[in-house]
Amino acid sequence: MAGPIPPYALFVLADGVDADYLSDALTRAYKGNYEAAWEQYVVTGSYDDAPKKLENAYPEGTKPPVDANFQSPFIGKTPEECTSWLENAPEDVALNRESFFFIDQFSKEDDTIQICRAEDDPKTGRLEVEYYPVPTEDATLEMATALGVKFDENMQRYQRNRIRDGRPDRSKGVPYSRI
């Protein structure tokens, strides 16, 4: 595998994202990854129902349908707060700690999911959280190939295209600049 190891947490940060929308988004991301695996886990806030580590296998994430009563405890939270939740997970929780997804207030309108990377800045030693949106159906496959420089290149390509098209930049990270 070329990218971060699954499964990946999927945090819902925006109000108005219901179980039907989540089920559809999970299914589309699964199909966009050639139906290889259910690699996104919809975070409920409890570590008890998070995927647990398995020997010689990757555990699966959330399979649709999402419980109709699902209510995200992360509504109104930041990606940095999501990172804290992942960092505090017990050792047996199999979620990737550095790479995750989130749905924000623009995801439904733009039909996107944010890909997020959290890592220590080598210059400052502080945790840096960077992200950029990708089409919902491309999210899992995009994550699987977004390691290191590839993440940077993809984010800067997104930023460059937004500048070119005169559209708002919904990413956070080192901004693209013309040399």
N, C-alpha and C positions, 0 to 999 in steps of 0.2 A: 504494500500500500504506500502511496506516495505522500499522503497527507496525515493529518492528525487521526488518532485512533478513535473509532466510535465506541459506544454511542455518545451522542451530543445532546446536551440539555437544550430544550426549547422553552424559553421564558416568554410569557405573555405580559407585556408591559402596558398595553393599552386597553382601555375600557371598550366594550362593544364587540369583543371577539368571542363568539359563542362556540359551542361544541361542534355545530355543523361546519362552521368555517374552519376550525382546527382539523376536523376529520378530512375535509376536502384538501387542505394544505398538506397534511401528512401524506395523503394518498398521491397527490401530484408530485411531491418531492420523492416519494418511493418509486413511482413510475419513471421519473426523470433520471433515476439512478439505475435504470435497467432492471428494476424490481429485485435488486441484489439483497437488500435487507432493510428492516425498519430501523433506521439509525438515529431518529430523533425521539427524544423522550420529553413529553410535555410535563414540565415541572409543576408539581402540586404543592410544593412547600415542605413536604415531609420526606425525610431521607428513607423512611421505612418502605415506601413503595417504589423507590428508585431502583434501576437495574443493579444487580449485584455481580461482582466479578465471578467469572467461571474459569475453570481450568481448560486451556486449549480451545477457547471459543470466545467470540464477542457476544455479549447478551444483546437482546433486541430492545429497541425503544418502545414507544407507544404505538399500538396498532389501533386503527379506527374500528368502530366508532368511539370517539371520546365521550366519556360520561356526560349525559345531558345536563347534569348539575354542576359541571366543572366551573369553578370560579378561581381565577388566578390570584394568588396572594402577592403577586409582584406588580399589580396594576399601580402605575404612578412611580415605580421604582426606576433606578438607573441601571445601565449595564454594569457599572462598577459594583452596585449592590448585588447583582447576579453573580459576579466574580467572587464576592465574599461568601455567598451561599455555597458555591462550588468548593472554595478553599476550605470551608469548615465541614465538608462532607466526611463521614466516617470512611476509614480505609477500604471497607468492603464495597463501597458504592463505586460502580464501574463507569461513571460519567467522566468524560474528558474534562480536565480541570482548566486547560488553557484555551480551548476552542469551544464555542457554543453559538446557538442561534437565539434571536429574539424577534418578536413581533411587536412593532411600535405603532404609533398613531397614524403612520403613513402606509403601513403594510397592505391594508385592505384596498385602499384607493390606488396604490401603485402596483398591487399584486406582487409584492416582494416579501422576502424574509431577510433580516440582517444577519450577516456572518460576522462573528466577533472573535477577536484574538486578544488574550490578556497575557502579557509577559513583562518581566522586569526590564526596565530600560538600562542598558549597560553603562550609560553615562551617569545617570542619577541614582540608580538602584531602586527607583520607585516603580510600582506597578503601573503599566500603561495599558489602557483598554482602547483598542481600535476596531472599527467596524465599517462595513459598507453593505448596501442592499443588493440582492440578486433576485432575478425572477423566481417565484415560488417553486416552479417545477425544476429549476436548476440548482436549488439550494444544497441538497445532499451531495451531488456530484461535484459542485463547486468547492464545498468544504473538503472533500476527499483529496483535492489537488491543491489546496491553499496552504502549503507549507512554506514558511520562511519568506524568501524573496518573491515567490509566486503570489503570496497574499499581498505584498506591497505593490507588485506590478498590477494585479487585478484591481486593487483599490485605486491606484493612480489612473488606470484606464477609465474606471467609472467616473472619477473626478474630472478627468480631461473631457470625457463625453458630455458631462453635465455642463461644463463651461462652454463647450462648443455649441450645445443646443440651447443655452440660456435658461437652463432649468435649475431648481434648487439642489444643492449638494446635501444629501442626507447621510453622508459618511462622517466618520471622525478618525483622524489619523494625520500623518504627515501630509500636508497639502501638496498637490501637484503644482509644480512651477515650471515655467518654460525656461530653458537654459539659453 
